[in-house]
């Protein structure tokens, strides 16, 4: 997700980030991406948007009432094999892989998708699976400052 929410902060510390070597920048990116992956997975398990509001409820599923605990959405999408943290010297990112990527994209943007093999389609409500909370932004800023401070001392 590249929505530019950290651009003002990054602009302020860009000159300081240059002082980190590639190994230090990669370690910084790895710490940030791992933390974000964990916090994003936790939020998805709780069925919450980044702003703290709950996802829009599922349409009632008569066959699912019989199964206990099946009304919760995204029961497996938050697992490590589907939600990956990637880090390099220049980028820290969290994203979905494989078929989970298709499911996440449909829900993230509220798109239309096939419901079954016969071609029945449904427009899904927008549910923000990936996004930064204020706490995550604070963590990123604090981690960047800590790494820069360690590099300068």
N, C-alpha and C positions, 0 to 999 in steps of 0.2 A: 504494500500500500504506500503510494507516494503522493500524499496529499499536501505536503509542504508545511505541516504544522510545526516542525522544528526549524524551519529555514531561518527565522530571525535569530535564534540562539546559535545555530551553526555558523551564520554569517559573523557573529561576534567572536566566536572562538576559532574560526578558520585558520587564522595566522598561528594560533597555538597548536592546532592539530597537525600542522605541517612539521612541527618540531618532534612529533612522535615518529619513530621509524616504523617500517612495515610490520615488524613483529609485534610492536606495542599496539599499533592500530588494529591489527587482526585480533589480538587478545581483547581489546576494548569492544570490538564488534561482536566477538564470540560471547562475552559476558552479557552484553545488551540483548543479543538475539536469544540466548538461552533464557534469560529472565522474561523477555516478552513472550516466548513460546509457552512458558509455564503459566503466566498470568492470563494469556489469551485462552489457553485450554481451560483454565479454571472458570473464566467468565462464560465460555461456551457451555460448559457442564451446568452452570447455574442458569442458563438460558437468559442472559442479560446482554443488552446493547452496551457499547462503550460509555454511553452517558448514564448508565445505571438503571435504565428502564427495562422492563421485561420484554421479551420477544412477543409479538402478536401471537395469540393462541392458535393452535392447530384447528383445522376444520374437524368436527367430530367424526370419529372413525368407529362405526358400529362393531366391526370385527376386532378392534383393539381393546374394547372394554373388557373382554374376557381375559386378556393377558395383563398380569400385574406389572406396573411400572413402565408400560410401553407408551404412555402418553407424553413422556419427556422427549423433546426433539434432540437431534444430533447426539445420540447416545454413544456413537463410536468415532465420530469425525474428529474429535479432539485428541485422539491417541497419537503417539509419536510417529507411527508409520504413515499417518495421513497429514499431520501438521508438523512441518519441518522448520527448523531454525537453520539458516545459512549465514555464514560470516566469511568475509574476506577483508583485506586491508582497507578497502574502500566502501564496503556495503555490509549492513546487518539487516537481514530480512527474515520474515516469518510468513510461510505460505502453505497452501495445501498441495498435495500431489495426487496423481492418478485420478480415479473416478471421483474422489472426494473434492477435487478441484472444481469439477462441473457442478456438483451439488452446492458447494459453497458459493460459487459465482452466481448461481440462480437466486439463492437466498440473499446474498450480500446486496445485489442490485434490484431485487424484486422483479425478476424476469419471468417469462413464460417457459414452461417445460412440459415434456410428456410425462404423464402420470403412470401409464401402463403400456403394454406392448401393442394394444389396438390403436394407439395414437391419440387417446384422450389427453387434452392439454389443460393446464391450469396456470393462472397467473398467481405466483407466490407473492406474499407481502414481503416488503424489505425487512430483512433481519441482519443487522450489522454483526457478522461473525468476527471480522478483523477490524481493529481500530484502536487508537490510543486513548487511554483514560488519563485524567490529570495526574494520578499517581505514577503511571508509567512514564509520562513526560518528565516528571520530577526525578524519577529514578535515572532516566537517560541523562539528564543534565548533571545530576550528582556524580554519576559514574564517569562522565566525560571530564568533569572538573577534577575528580580524584586521579584519573589516569594522567591528565596534563600536569597536575601538581606533582605527582610522583616522577614524571619525566623531567621536570624542571629542577627538581631537588636532587 
